[in-house]
Amino acid sequence: MKILFSDKNIAVILKPVGLDSEFEIPEQIRRKLGGDVYTIHRLDKNVGGVMVYARNKSTAASLSKSVQEGSVIKEYVALVHGAPPESGDWTDYLFKDRQKNKVFVVKRERKGVKKARLEYQR
């Protein structure tokens, strides 16, 4: 884990693949910076990227509200093999196994499954 920025309100870190964003990363931030750490958003364990953590309750509340209202913009970059079409619309069904803390693509809707849709432009 690399700390890109920190102050009394936030810590911006580069989360490596293989670390849990809800438990392992906050613990590492606490060890390096001290104080409280609040998770605002998540990245799956098998995904790496930039994450923002709050370092106090008021900042956590403010950032969580911004995420819920959609005023936070999340961008994802993916590495693909081959060349996808110029644009597309993919739909999958996702199931989260809470015991393993992993999300799986499944073939059909059922209890606990959420529909995920991705529109993309190459």
C-alpha positions as CSV (number, residue, x, y, z in Angstrom):
1,M,0.0,0.0,0.0
2,K,1.3,3.4,-0.9
3,I,0.0,6.6,0.7
4,L,-0.5,9.2,-2.0
5,F,-1.8,12.0,0.2
6,S,-2.9,12.5,3.8
7,D,-4.1,15.2,6.1
8,K,-6.3,15.4,9.2
9,N,-9.4,14.6,7.2
10,I,-8.5,12.1,4.5
11,A,-6.0,9.5,3.4
12,V,-5.6,8.8,-0.3
13,I,-3.9,5.5,-1.0
14,L,-2.9,3.2,-3.8
15,K,-4.5,-0.1,-3.0
16,P,-2.6,-3.1,-4.4
17,V,-4.2,-6.2,-5.6
18,G,-4.6,-8.8,-2.9
19,L,-5.4,-6.6,0.1
20,D,-8.9,-6.2,1.5
21,S,-10.1,-2.6,1.2
22,E,-12.4,-2.8,4.3
23,F,-10.2,-4.4,6.8
24,E,-6.5,-4.8,5.8
25,I,-6.0,-1.4,4.2
26,P,-7.6,0.6,7.1
27,E,-5.4,-1.3,9.6
28,Q,-2.3,-0.5,7.6
29,I,-3.3,3.2,7.5
30,R,-3.8,3.2,11.3
31,R,-0.4,1.7,11.8
32,K,1.3,4.2,9.5
33,L,-0.7,7.4,10.4
34,G,-2.4,6.7,13.6
35,G,-5.9,7.7,14.6
36,D,-9.3,6.6,13.2
37,V,-9.9,5.4,9.7
38,Y,-13.3,5.1,8.0
39,T,-13.9,3.2,4.8
40,I,-15.9,5.3,2.3
41,H,-16.0,3.0,-0.8
42,R,-14.6,-0.4,-1.7
43,L,-12.5,-2.2,-4.2
44,D,-12.6,-6.0,-4.5
45,K,-9.6,-7.8,-3.1
46,N,-8.5,-8.8,-6.7
47,V,-8.6,-5.2,-7.9
48,G,-6.0,-2.4,-7.3
49,G,-6.5,1.3,-7.5
50,V,-6.7,4.7,-5.8
51,M,-9.0,4.8,-2.7
52,V,-10.0,7.6,-0.3
53,Y,-10.5,7.0,3.4
54,A,-11.8,9.4,6.0
55,R,-9.8,10.1,9.1
56,N,-12.6,11.4,11.3
57,K,-16.4,10.9,11.7
58,S,-17.5,14.3,10.1
59,T,-15.4,13.7,7.0
60,A,-16.7,10.2,6.8
61,A,-20.3,11.4,6.9
62,S,-19.7,14.1,4.3
63,L,-17.9,11.8,1.9
64,S,-20.5,9.0,2.4
65,K,-23.2,11.5,1.5
66,S,-21.4,12.5,-1.6
67,V,-21.0,8.9,-2.7
68,Q,-24.8,8.2,-2.1
69,E,-25.8,11.4,-4.0
70,G,-23.7,10.4,-6.9
71,S,-21.5,13.5,-6.8
72,V,-18.3,11.4,-6.5
73,I,-17.1,10.2,-9.9
74,K,-15.5,6.8,-10.1
75,E,-13.5,5.8,-13.1
76,Y,-12.3,2.3,-13.8
77,V,-9.6,1.2,-16.2
78,A,-9.4,-2.4,-17.4
79,L,-6.8,-4.3,-19.3
80,V,-8.4,-6.5,-22.0
81,H,-7.0,-9.1,-24.4
82,G,-8.0,-8.6,-28.0
83,A,-10.1,-5.8,-29.3
84,P,-13.7,-5.3,-28.1
85,P,-16.3,-3.6,-30.4
86,E,-16.2,0.2,-30.5
87,S,-19.1,0.4,-28.1
88,G,-21.3,-2.0,-26.2
89,D,-23.8,-2.8,-23.5
90,W,-23.1,-5.8,-21.3
91,T,-25.4,-7.2,-18.6
92,D,-24.3,-9.7,-16.0
93,Y,-25.8,-11.1,-12.8
94,L,-23.6,-10.7,-9.7
95,F,-23.7,-12.7,-6.5
96,K,-21.7,-11.7,-3.4
97,D,-20.6,-14.6,-1.2
98,R,-20.3,-12.8,2.1
99,Q,-18.3,-15.6,3.8
100,K,-15.6,-15.4,1.1
101,N,-16.1,-11.7,0.6
102,K,-16.0,-12.3,-3.2
103,V,-18.4,-11.4,-6.0
104,F,-19.2,-13.9,-8.7
105,V,-20.9,-13.7,-12.1
106,V,-23.8,-16.1,-12.2
107,K,-26.1,-17.1,-15.1
108,R,-29.5,-16.1,-13.8
109,E,-31.4,-13.9,-11.4
110,R,-32.2,-15.5,-8.0
111,K,-32.3,-14.4,-4.3
112,G,-29.2,-12.3,-3.4
113,V,-28.3,-11.7,-7.1
114,K,-28.0,-8.1,-8.5
115,K,-28.2,-7.2,-12.1
116,A,-25.1,-5.2,-13.3
117,R,-25.1,-3.3,-16.6
118,L,-22.0,-1.8,-18.3
119,E,-22.2,0.6,-21.2
120,Y,-18.8,1.3,-22.7
121,Q,-17.2,3.3,-25.5
122,R,-13.7,2.3,-26.6
